[in-house]
C-alpha cells in the first residue's frame, strides 16, 4: 500500500500527559520518533498538539496564586505551557535533524476566506521547506464564545484546509465501540462510511477527557464531517507503541476506527464554508421543492423563488444557514446580498441566485 503524501496527526492531552497532569516526556519522544520516520519516508506531516494548558497547570501547581476565573486561568496556563511544550518538540525533532515551527491560531482566524488562505499559505510554505507545523489554538487570546470545541475540531479544519489524505485522531482509547467500552461484549467498530445508518452516538460516552475539552462524541461528529469532505479519518490509541508507523508505514492490522472518505470530496471553497457554520449571521428558510432540488445529484444554486423567510441581519458575502420548512439546518452558504435586499427578493422568479452552487455546502446526510 503506498504511503499517503500528506497526513494530519492530532494528539490529545490524555496522550501527552501523565495522570498527575505533567507532560509524559517518554510518550512525546516516542511520537516524535514515529513522525520523524514518516518524514523520512517522504510524508508531509502537520501535527495538531494539545497539552499546553495541562502542561502550564502542572508547571504552576506548586506556586500560590489568587483565585482566577476559568478564562483567565486558561490563558495563564496556556501562556506558560505552550512555551514549555513547543520547546520540548523543538529539541526532540532537532535530534532527528528535522525543523518544526509553531502555528497558533484562533477560531476567528477561519471566519473569512482571506484569513483562511493566509493560514493555508503559511503551512504550505513550511511543508515545502521540510518544516513540520505544530498547530494549537492560541488560548492566551481566545475567549469562551469564540473557542474551538477542542483540538479535534481544529484538526478537522486543518486537515481539510491542507488537503490532507488522512487525519489521525490519537486518544487514549482504541476507537468507537458498538456498546459500552467497559462491557466485555462490546467491540471496536473498524469501519464507518457515509452510508452507515446505525446511530452510533447512543453508544458513545459523553464524558470529556481529564485534561482536554473534548470527548469521543466530538471525535465522532468531527470525523463524520471531515470524511464527507474527502479525508480519511482514523481514531486510534496514541498510547499504543508504534501506532503511527504501524498504521502508515508497516501496514500492520491495528485496532482502530476508520471513517472512509466520500467519493465526492468538496472543493476548497466549500471546505472553508463547511467549517464557517459558527460564524453564520442569519438563516434562510426554503420550501420543500427547493430542498429537493438542492439535495439532488445536480449542481444547483439557491434561487430566491425557493426562499420563504429570512431571519437575522447580515451583509453581502456573510455566511448564512440554510433551513428546511421544519427549521432544520441542511447546509450553509455565502450569500450574495445583504439581509435587507434578500427580503425583497423572497419568492421572486428570474432573479440571481442568493447563494451560488460554488459557495454552497450541504450536509451529505440530509435526505430530501
C-alpha positions as CSV (number, residue, x, y, z in Angstrom):
1,X,0.0,0.0,0.0
2,X,1.5,3.4,-1.0
3,X,2.2,5.9,1.7
4,X,-0.1,8.9,2.0
5,X,1.5,12.1,0.8
6,X,0.1,14.4,3.5
7,X,-1.1,13.5,6.9
8,X,-2.6,15.5,9.8
9,X,-2.0,14.0,13.2
10,X,-3.9,15.3,16.3
11,X,-2.6,14.3,19.7
12,X,-4.9,14.7,22.7
13,X,-4.0,15.9,26.1
14,X,-4.6,12.5,27.7
15,X,-1.9,11.0,25.4
16,X,0.7,13.6,26.2
17,X,0.2,13.9,29.9
18,X,0.5,11.5,32.9
19,X,-2.3,11.0,35.4
20,X,-0.8,13.8,37.6
21,X,-1.1,16.3,34.6
22,X,2.6,16.5,33.9
23,X,4.0,16.0,30.4
24,X,4.7,12.4,29.6
25,X,8.1,13.1,28.0
26,X,8.7,9.4,27.2
27,X,5.4,9.3,25.2
28,X,6.1,12.6,23.4
29,X,9.5,11.4,22.5
30,X,8.1,8.1,21.1
31,X,5.5,10.0,19.0
32,X,8.2,12.3,17.6
33,X,10.3,9.3,16.7
34,X,7.4,7.9,14.7
35,X,6.6,11.3,13.0
36,X,10.3,11.6,12.1
37,X,10.3,8.2,10.4
38,X,7.2,9.2,8.5
39,X,9.0,12.4,7.5
40,X,12.0,10.3,6.2
41,X,9.6,8.2,4.2
42,X,8.5,11.3,2.3
43,X,5.3,12.1,4.1
44,X,4.3,15.7,4.9
45,X,3.0,15.8,8.5
46,X,1.0,18.5,10.2
47,X,0.9,18.0,14.0
48,X,-2.0,19.4,15.9
49,X,-1.0,19.1,19.5
50,X,-2.9,19.5,22.7
51,X,-1.2,19.6,26.1
52,X,-0.3,23.3,26.6
53,X,-2.9,24.1,29.2
54,X,-2.2,20.8,31.1
55,X,1.5,21.5,30.9
56,X,1.1,25.0,32.2
57,X,-1.2,23.9,35.0
58,X,1.3,21.4,36.3
59,X,4.2,23.8,36.0
60,X,2.5,26.5,38.1
61,X,0.8,24.0,40.5
62,X,3.4,24.5,43.2
63,X,3.2,28.3,43.2
64,X,0.5,30.1,45.1
65,X,-1.7,32.3,43.0
66,X,-5.0,34.1,43.6
67,X,-8.3,32.5,42.5
68,X,-9.0,33.2,38.8
69,X,-12.0,32.8,36.6
70,X,-11.8,29.9,34.1
71,X,-10.8,32.0,31.1
72,X,-8.0,33.8,33.0
73,X,-6.7,30.5,34.3
74,X,-6.7,29.0,30.8
75,X,-4.9,32.0,29.4
76,X,-2.2,31.8,32.1
77,X,-1.7,28.1,31.9
78,X,-1.6,28.2,28.1
79,X,1.0,31.0,28.0
80,X,3.4,29.1,30.3
81,X,2.5,25.6,28.9
82,X,2.8,26.4,25.2
83,X,6.3,27.6,25.6
84,X,7.2,24.5,27.6
85,X,5.5,22.2,25.0
86,X,7.0,23.7,21.9
87,X,10.5,23.8,23.3
88,X,10.2,20.1,24.0
89,X,9.0,19.4,20.5
90,X,11.8,21.6,19.0
91,X,14.5,19.8,20.9
92,X,13.1,16.3,20.1
93,X,12.7,17.0,16.4
94,X,16.2,18.6,16.2
95,X,17.7,15.3,17.4
96,X,16.3,13.9,14.1
97,X,17.6,16.8,12.0
98,X,14.1,18.0,11.4
99,X,12.9,21.6,11.9
100,X,9.4,22.3,13.4
101,X,7.5,25.5,13.7
102,X,4.7,26.8,15.8
103,X,1.4,27.8,14.4
104,X,-1.0,29.3,16.9
105,X,-4.5,30.2,15.7
106,X,-8.0,31.1,16.8
107,X,-11.4,30.2,15.5
108,X,-11.9,33.7,14.4
109,X,-8.9,33.3,12.0
110,X,-11.2,31.0,9.9
111,X,-14.1,33.5,9.7
112,X,-13.1,35.0,6.4
113,X,-11.7,33.4,3.2
114,X,-8.7,35.7,3.3
115,X,-7.6,34.7,6.8
116,X,-8.3,31.1,5.8
117,X,-6.0,31.3,2.8
118,X,-3.3,33.1,4.8
119,X,-3.1,30.3,7.2
120,X,-3.0,27.7,4.4
121,X,-0.2,29.6,2.7
122,X,1.8,29.7,5.9
123,X,1.6,26.0,6.5
124,X,2.1,25.2,2.8
125,X,5.5,27.0,2.7
126,X,6.5,25.3,5.9
127,X,5.8,21.9,4.3
128,X,7.5,22.8,1.1
129,X,10.7,23.5,3.1
130,X,10.6,20.4,5.2
131,X,9.3,22.1,8.3
132,X,6.7,20.3,10.4
133,X,3.9,22.7,11.5
134,X,2.8,22.2,15.1
135,X,-0.6,23.7,15.4
136,X,-2.6,24.6,18.5
137,X,-5.3,27.0,19.5
138,X,-4.0,30.3,20.9
139,X,-5.7,30.0,24.2
140,X,-3.9,33.1,25.5
141,X,-6.2,35.3,23.4
142,X,-9.2,33.1,22.8
143,X,-12.4,33.7,24.7
144,X,-15.1,31.1,25.5
145,X,-17.6,32.0,22.9
146,X,-15.0,32.0,20.1
147,X,-13.1,28.9,21.1
148,X,-12.9,25.7,19.1
149,X,-14.9,22.9,20.7
150,X,-11.5,21.3,21.2
151,X,-8.4,20.4,19.1
152,X,-10.4,17.7,17.3
153,X,-12.4,20.4,15.6
154,X,-9.2,22.4,14.9
155,X,-7.5,19.3,13.4
156,X,-10.5,18.7,11.2
157,X,-10.4,22.2,9.7
158,X,-6.6,22.0,9.3
159,X,-6.8,18.6,7.6
160,X,-9.4,19.7,5.0
161,X,-7.8,23.1,4.5
162,X,-4.4,21.5,3.8
163,X,-5.9,18.7,1.5
164,X,-4.5,16.0,3.8
165,X,-5.2,12.5,2.7
166,X,-5.6,11.2,6.2
167,X,-6.4,12.7,9.6
168,X,-5.4,10.6,12.6
169,X,-7.0,11.4,15.9
170,X,-4.9,9.9,18.7
171,X,-6.7,9.5,22.0
172,X,-6.3,7.1,25.0
173,X,-8.9,4.7,23.6
174,X,-8.7,2.4,20.6
175,X,-11.7,3.8,18.7
176,X,-15.5,3.7,18.7
177,X,-17.2,0.7,20.3
178,X,-20.6,-0.8,19.4
179,X,-21.6,-0.6,23.1
180,X,-20.2,0.5,26.4
181,X,-16.4,0.2,26.2
182,X,-16.3,-1.2,29.8
183,X,-18.6,-4.1,28.7
184,X,-16.5,-7.1,27.6
185,X,-19.1,-8.0,24.9
186,X,-18.5,-4.6,23.2
187,X,-16.3,-4.5,20.1
188,X,-14.5,-1.8,18.2
189,X,-16.3,-0.7,15.0
190,X,-13.5,-1.0,12.4
191,X,-15.0,1.0,9.6
192,X,-17.6,3.7,9.1
193,X,-18.8,5.0,5.7
194,X,-21.1,7.8,4.7
195,X,-23.7,5.1,4.1
196,X,-23.6,3.9,7.7
197,X,-27.0,4.3,9.0
198,X,-26.5,2.9,12.5
199,X,-27.0,5.6,15.1
200,X,-23.7,5.3,16.9
201,X,-24.0,8.4,19.2
202,X,-26.0,6.4,21.7
203,X,-23.0,4.1,22.3
204,X,-20.5,7.0,22.8
205,X,-19.8,8.2,26.2
206,X,-20.5,11.9,26.6
207,X,-17.8,12.4,29.3
208,X,-14.9,14.7,28.4
209,X,-11.3,13.9,28.8
210,X,-9.4,14.6,32.1
211,X,-7.2,17.4,30.7
212,X,-8.8,18.4,27.5
213,X,-12.2,19.9,26.4
214,X,-13.3,17.1,24.1
215,X,-14.6,13.6,24.2
216,X,-15.4,10.7,21.9
217,X,-18.8,12.2,20.8
218,X,-16.9,15.3,19.5
219,X,-14.4,13.0,17.7
220,X,-17.3,11.1,16.1
221,X,-19.0,14.2,14.9
222,X,-15.8,15.8,13.5
223,X,-14.7,12.5,11.9
224,X,-18.0,12.1,10.0
225,X,-17.9,15.7,8.7
226,X,-14.2,15.5,7.6
227,X,-14.8,12.2,5.9
228,X,-17.7,13.8,4.0
229,X,-15.2,16.4,2.7
230,X,-12.9,13.7,1.2
231,X,-10.4,13.0,4.0
232,X,-10.0,9.5,5.6
233,X,-10.1,9.8,9.4
234,X,-8.7,7.3,11.9
235,X,-9.4,7.2,15.6
236,X,-6.7,5.3,17.4
237,X,-4.9,4.9,20.7
238,X,-1.9,7.2,21.0
239,X,-0.6,5.3,24.0
240,X,0.0,2.1,21.9
241,X,3.6,1.7,20.9
242,X,4.4,2.5,17.2
243,X,0.8,3.3,16.5
244,X,1.6,5.8,13.7
245,X,4.3,3.7,11.9
246,X,2.1,0.6,12.2
247,X,-0.8,2.4,10.6
248,X,1.1,4.3,7.8
249,X,4.4,2.5,7.2
250,X,4.2,-1.1,8.2
251,X,0.6,-1.6,7.3
252,X,0.0,-3.8,10.3
253,X,-3.5,-4.6,11.5
254,X,-4.3,-2.0,14.2
255,X,-7.3,-1.8,16.5
256,X,-8.9,1.4,15.4
257,X,-12.0,3.0,13.8
258,X,-11.6,4.2,10.2
259,X,-14.0,6.7,8.6
260,X,-13.8,6.2,4.9
261,X,-13.9,9.4,2.7
262,X,-16.8,10.2,0.5
263,X,-16.3,9.6,-3.3
264,X,-17.3,13.2,-3.9
265,X,-14.9,15.5,-2.0
266,X,-15.8,19.1,-1.6
267,X,-13.9,21.9,-3.3
268,X,-11.5,24.2,-1.3
269,X,-14.1,26.9,-1.1
270,X,-16.8,24.6,0.1
271,X,-14.5,23.1,2.7
272,X,-14.0,26.6,4.2
273,X,-17.7,27.3,4.1
274,X,-18.4,24.0,5.8
275,X,-16.3,24.9,8.8
276,X,-17.6,28.5,8.9
277,X,-21.0,27.5,10.3
278,X,-20.3,29.0,13.7
279,X,-19.9,32.4,12.0
280,X,-23.3,32.3,10.3
281,X,-25.0,35.7,10.6
282,X,-28.5,34.7,9.6
283,X,-30.9,32.0,8.4
284,X,-32.5,31.4,5.0
285,X,-35.7,29.2,5.1
286,X,-36.6,27.4,1.9
287,X,-39.6,25.4,0.7
288,X,-39.8,21.7,0.2
289,X,-39.3,22.0,-3.6
290,X,-36.1,23.9,-3.1
291,X,-34.8,21.3,-0.6
292,X,-35.4,18.6,-3.1
293,X,-33.5,20.4,-5.8
294,X,-30.6,21.3,-3.6
295,X,-30.3,17.7,-2.4
296,X,-30.5,16.2,-5.8
297,X,-27.4,14.9,-7.7
298,X,-27.3,18.0,-9.8
299,X,-25.3,21.2,-9.2
300,X,-28.0,23.7,-8.2
301,X,-27.8,27.2,-6.8
302,X,-30.3,28.6,-4.2
303,X,-32.7,30.8,-6.1
304,X,-35.0,33.4,-4.4
305,X,-38.1,31.6,-5.7
306,X,-37.5,28.8,-3.2
307,X,-37.0,31.1,-0.2
308,X,-39.8,31.6,2.2
309,X,-38.3,33.6,5.1
310,X,-35.1,35.4,6.0
311,X,-34.1,35.6,9.7
312,X,-31.3,37.8,11.2
313,X,-29.2,40.6,9.8
314,X,-26.2,40.0,7.6
315,X,-24.1,41.7,4.9
316,X,-23.1,40.7,1.4
317,X,-20.7,37.7,1.4
318,X,-21.6,36.7,5.0
319,X,-22.1,33.0,5.8
320,X,-25.8,32.1,6.5
321,X,-27.5,28.9,7.5
322,X,-30.0,27.2,5.1
323,X,-33.0,25.7,6.8
324,X,-35.8,23.4,5.6
325,X,-39.5,24.2,6.2
326,X,-39.3,22.5,9.7
327,X,-36.4,24.7,10.7
328,X,-33.7,22.1,10.5
329,X,-30.4,23.3,9.2
330,X,-29.4,21.5,6.0
331,X,-26.4,23.5,5.0
332,X,-24.5,26.8,4.9
333,X,-23.5,29.2,2.2
334,X,-22.0,32.6,1.3
335,X,-24.9,34.9,0.4
336,X,-24.5,37.4,-2.5
337,X,-26.5,40.3,-0.9
338,X,-27.4,41.8,2.5
339,X,-30.4,40.8,4.5
340,X,-32.5,43.9,3.5
341,X,-32.2,43.1,-0.2
342,X,-32.6,39.4,0.4
343,X,-36.0,40.0,2.0
344,X,-37.2,42.0,-1.1
345,X,-36.2,39.0,-3.3
346,X,-38.2,36.3,-1.4
347,X,-40.2,34.2,-3.9
348,X,-39.1,36.1,-7.0
349,X,-38.6,34.4,-10.3
350,X,-35.9,35.3,-12.8
351,X,-33.5,36.6,-10.1
352,X,-29.9,35.9,-9.5
353,X,-29.1,33.1,-7.0
354,X,-29.0,34.1,-3.4
355,X,-26.3,31.5,-2.9
356,X,-24.3,30.2,-5.9
357,X,-23.6,26.5,-6.0
358,X,-19.8,27.2,-5.7
359,X,-20.4,28.8,-2.3
360,X,-22.9,26.3,-1.0
361,X,-22.2,23.4,1.3
362,X,-24.9,20.9,2.2
363,X,-24.8,18.2,4.8
364,X,-24.4,15.0,2.8
365,X,-26.6,13.1,5.4
366,X,-29.6,15.3,4.5
367,X,-32.3,13.5,2.7
368,X,-34.8,15.3,0.5
